[in-house]
Amino acid sequence: MLLFVNTNDFLYDTAMTQDRLKSFKLPDSPGIYRFLDAKGRVLYIGKATSLRDRVRSYFSNDLLHMRGKHIVDMVTLARNVEHQVTDSVIEALILEASLIKRHQPFYNTREKDNRSWNYVVMTKEEFPRVLTIRERVMLSGTEGASGIYLHVFGPFTDGGSLNESLKIIRRILPFRDKCQPHQGKPCFNRQIGLCPGICSDEMNAREYMERIQEIRLFFEGKKNTLVKRLGKLMHEYATQQKFEEAQEFKNMIFSLQHIKDVSLLSAEVRSHSQKTSLSRSKPFRIEAYDVAHISGKYTVGVMTVVEDGKLKKSDYRKFKIRIESDVSNDTLHLDEVLRRRFGHKEWTKPDLVVVDGGTAQKRRAEKVLGELALSVDVVSVVKDARHKPKAILGNREIAESYKRGILLANAESHRFAVAYHRQIRDTLGCKKD
């Protein structure tokens, strides 16, 4: 992370213009920008996916229409711009909140008007929840009373970006928000990797409090400290030959150092610019496939769909397997399902295919898609003895970026396949009897 850069001290008495802006040489990188007045006082603080494009937008002809008179007034008073580059948009969002809290810029307050800004809080419980709340809730004296929180971070000016950021952080550092400790079975978020398992007693209070401290470090902007902490734990577990635990910490470190905030980038672009070149023209579509049977009988296959992290049940499909077999042959049945599905040219093409199983299932899916001349990435979800996800095979970057969607689609395909199988079994079984 770079320090604030003031590129034009000698121009403090000169009004900001588009021509002057060129001399600032702002980078095409995520970060924070600050507009300063003639006395060097902070007028306004903002975050950006591209500092160059974002600051340039303040000098467009439609600024009054896009942002309002108070921002036009701010730009009129501005004499300088400082910036700070961050590694990701998430870190820009967190740094923006910290600096607004510290400096209380007049035009940030004006832009707020009657809106209630957002805060991230960690509840004061044995197993703290990590939640987002509105400022009005914090001031109400009810659940938002600051005394019942371990930590409070904010204010965050953009609720949409904050929610996207929390989704990404939660994929790296899973936390509790709703489930009950010791409830005896894993909650839904545990099944898709977003809860560390306090509901199913997989993490005790001491271990979970360490997780809370890790999340706190991230929200304090201390990512390097957090990475060092995780690295130390990784080496400790490796020394004890607890290689599975060591690998988990290694994955966390990799994810923190290579944060993929694609969805946050898109949200930022939609929020602050009329340009759409950086955002997807269509939702990111994940299709998951699973097969269900009993010893090769009543075999069915299904397809479920997740678009931009949300289930799209209207696009689910069922396939009654036509290939007869006396024994189970999941790869053969998966082959049939995929060929029949991609025979429908009118159906929306997926961006990612998810199959249930290991290397064999993944290779069979890739073989089918290759023979059909379709360029679609494939990942497979490997389960443990209790049928819980333990690994995602395939492109590592894709697996990390879309982990939640992958696990959600996979879990839904299993549920859908089992339900369809029971329906077919009950129907055909009754007819046979």
N, C-alpha and C positions, 0 to 999 in steps of 0.2 A: 504494500500500500504506500503511495507517495504522499509527501507533505503537500499542504496547500501551495499552489504556485501563483504568484502575483507577477504577471508578465509585463505590466505597463504602469509602474509606479509614477512615472513622470507625466502621465496623462490624467491625473486625478481631477484636473480642472476642465477637462474636455468631455463634452457630452458623448454618450455611446451612440454609435451609428453602425450600419452594416459594414461600411468601409473600414471603420476602426476595428471592428470585430475580427477582421481577417488577420490583423497583426497579433492577435492573442494566441493563434496556433493551437486551438483546443483539439485534443485527440478524439479519434473515433473510438472511444472506450467508455465503459460504464464508470460512473462516479458521482461526485457531489459538486455542485457549483454554488457560488455565493455572489450575489450582486452587492456592491458597496457604493456608498454615496461619496461626496467630495471630501468628507472628513474620515473616510475609512470605516464608517459604521455599517454593520450588516443590515441590508434592506430586506433580503429574501434569500432563502436557502431551498434548493431543489435537488432531486436526484435525476439521473438520466441513464438510458442504455447507451446512448452516444452523446458525450458531452458536446461535441462539435455541432451535431444536428439539433440538439435540444436548445442550446443557448441561441443558435441562429434563428430558431423559431420565434423568439421574442421580438424579432425585427421584421416579421412578416406583415403584409398589409392588412390581414384580417385578425390581428391580435386583439383588437377591441371586441370583435365578435366572439373570438374563441375563449378569451380569458377575462374580459371585463375591464372597466375603467381603472380600477385600483392597480391592476398589473401594468396598464399603460402608464399610469402615474409613476409607478416604481421604476420602469425602464427610463422614463424621462429624468428621474433624479439620479439614476445610476451613472457612475463614473469609472467603474472598474469591475472586473470579474475575476474571481479566484476559483480554482478547481482542485479537486483531489480525486485521483484515479483509484478505483477499487478493483478487486479481482472478479467480482460478479455483481449483478444487479441486486441480489439479496443483501450483500454487504453495503451497497449504496443505500438501500432502503433503511437499514439499521443505523448507518452513520448519519443519514439525514435526520432521523428521529432524535438521535443524541444531540446533534448540533442545534436543532430547533429548540429543544428543551434548554440547552445552555444559553443560547443567544436571544431567544424570544423575539425573532425579527418582526417588525411592525407589519409588513405586508403579508407574511404568512398568517398572522392573526386576522388581518382584514379578509384574506381569501377564505378563511374558515367560515366567516359569517356566523350563522346560527347552527352550523353542523357540529356534531359531536365527534371528536377524533377518537381513534382506536388505540388501545393499549394491549400489550401481551402481559399476562399475569401468571404467576405460579402460586397456587393455593397453599395455605399453611395447614397441611394434612400429613399423615404418616406416609401416604403415597400421593404427593402433590399432583394436581391436574395442571395442564398448560392450556390456557384459554385466551381468547380475544374478547375484550369487553369495550363498551363505549365509555367515553368520559362521563357522560351523564349518569351512568351506572356507578362509576367510582365515587361520584359526588353525592349519590343518593343516600348513602349511609346504610344501605342494605347489603346485598351480596358483594357490592363493589367497594365496601369500606376498606381502605388501604391496610388497616390493621390485621386483616385476615389473610394477607398475602405475604409470602416469603420475598418475592421480587416483583417489581413492576417495571416494564419497559415501554417507552413511548414518549411523546405521542407520535403515531403514524398517520400521515395525512391521507394515504391512499389505502382504503380498506380492501379493495380488490387485490392490489399488489401484495398486501400483508398476508391475505389468505393464501395466495399462490406460494408465497415464500414459506409459510408454515407447512404447506404440503411437502415442499422440497426438503425442508429441514427435518420433517418427521420421517421421511424415507431414509434419511441418514442416521438420525438419532430418535428412534421411536419413543413415544411418551403416552401417558394416560390422559384422556380427556373426559370420558363418560363412564367407562366400565367400573365395576365394583371389585375391589381386591378380594381374593380368596373366594370367588363365586363358584369355583369348582369346575368350570369349563372355559375354554378360550372364547373371548368375545370376537365379534366379526373383524375388528381392526387387528386383533392378534393373528387371525387366520390369513390376513393379507399383509402382515409384516409391519403394521403401523403402531402396534402396542407391544411393549417388551415382554408381556406375559405375566403381569402382576395378578391378573384375573385368574390365571391357571397356576399360580404359585411357581412360576419359572424364574422369577426375580424377587429377592427379598427386599425389605425396606432399605437396608444399608446400600445394596447394589443400586436400587432405584434412585436413591438420593445422590449417588455419584453421577447418574445420568442427568439428573436435574442440574447439577453443577456444571456438567458439560454443555448443556443447552444455555445455561446462564453465561458461560464464557463466550459462546457464540454471539449472544445478544448484546454483550458488552463490547463487541468488536475485537475480541481477543482470539481470533482464529488460530494464530501461530502458537499461542499458549495451549490452546485446546489440542492442536495436532501433536505437540510435544508430549502432552499428558497421555494421549491415546497411544503414542509410540512407545512410551515407557511401559504402559500396561501390556501392549502387544509383546514386548520383549520379555516381560515377567512371565506371561503365560507360555511363551515359547520355551523359556528356560525350564519351566515345570512340565514341558512336553504336553501341554494342553493346546494342541495345535488348532483345534476347531475354534476355540475362544480367541486364539491369537489371530486367526484368519478373519474373524468378525471385526476386530479392531483394525486390521489392515485394510479391510473394505471401507470402514468408516473414514480412515485417513485418506484413502484414494478419492472417495466421494467428496470430502471436504476440499481437497486440492483441485478437484475437477468438477466443481458444481455446474450442473446442467440446468440453467434456469430458462429453458426455451419458452415455456408457457408464460413465465414472468416477462420475458422480453416481448412476447406478443401482446400481453396485457398493457405493458408500458407504451408500446407503439400505438395501440388502439386508443389509449387514453390521451396521449399528448400529440398525436400527429395524424394528419389526413392521409399520409402515405401508407400503403399497405404492402409494400415490397418485402418488408421484414416479417410480416405475419403470414400464417398459412391461409391460403384461399379456401381451404376446406378443413374440417376437423380431423385430428389424427385418429385413424380408425384401427382398432385392434380386434382381430377375430380369433377366437379360441375354439378349439375342437376337442371333443372327448368321445369315447366309445364306452358303452355299457352292455353287459351280458352276464349270463350264468353258464359257465362251462361251454361257451360258444353258442348258447341258445338264446333266442329272443334278442338278438344283437341289434343295437341301434347306435346311431351317431348323431351328434348335435353340433351346432355352431352358435356361439354367443358373441355379442358385439359390445365393445366399449369405445365410445367416441369422446375424446378430450376428458377422459377420466370418469365418464358417466355411462351407465348401462343404457343400451338402446334396444329394448326388448322387442320393438316392432320389427327388427331385422333378424331376430333369432330364427333358426331353421332346424328342422328335424329330418333325419334320414333313417329309413328302415333298411338295414343292410340286406343286399340282394345276394351276395356271395355266400353260399352255404358252406359250413365247416363243422366238423364234429368236435373240434377243439378251438380254444380261443386263439385268435391271431390278430392282435391289436394293430400291428403295422399294416397288415393286408386290409383290414377294415378301414383304417385311417386313410389308406390310399384311395379306396372307393369313395369315401366321403369327400375328400379333397377334389377328386376328378369330377364328381357330380356337382359340387359347389361351384367350381371354376368353369363348369360348362355353361353356367348362367352368365352370359356376357352383360346382361342388363343389370346385374347386382353391382353395387358399389365395390370397387377394388380396395382391399385393405392396405394399410401401410405396414402392418406387422401381423404375422401369423404365429399363434401360440398353440403348441400341442402339449398334451399331458404325457409325461414319460421321460425317457432318457435319450441317449445318443441314437438308438435305433429309430425311435419315432421322429426325432429331429431330422435325421438323414433321409428317411423315407419321404417326409414332407418336402424337403429341399429337392429330392429327386423328382417328385411329381411336378413341382413348380418349374423346375428346370426343363422338363420334357414339354411342359405347356408354354415355355418361353415367357414366363412371368418373373419379373424382377421384384420379389417381395422378401424381406428379411424374415427369418424363422428363429424362434427360440422355443425351448422346451422347459417345462417345470418338473423338476425331480422331487418326489415325495419321500418322506421317511417311513418307518414301519407303522406309524400312526396316521399315515396319509396327510402329513403336514408338509408344506413346501420347505425344502431345505437348500435348494440351489436352482438357479436359472442358467441353462446352457445356451450359449450363443454369443453374439456380439456384446462385449462387456459394456460398451458405452450405451447401447440401446437398452440393455438390461437394467443399468443403473438409472437411466433417464426416465424409463417408463415402468419401473418396478411395480408401483402401485396398480397401474392399469393392467399390467400383465397378470399379477396375482388375483386381481378382482375378476378379470375375464376368465381365468383358469378355474377359480372357485365356482363361478357361476356356471361354467360349462359342465363341471362335475355334477352340480345340483340338478341342472336341466336334463342331463343325460340319465341320471338315476331315476328322475321322475318319469321321463318318457319310457324308459325300460320297464318300470313297474306297470305303467299303463298298458304297454304291449303285452307283457307277460300275463297280466290279469285277464286281458281280453282274449288272447289266443289260448291261454291255459283253460279258460272256461269253455271255449268252443271245442277244444280237444276232448275235454271230459264229457 
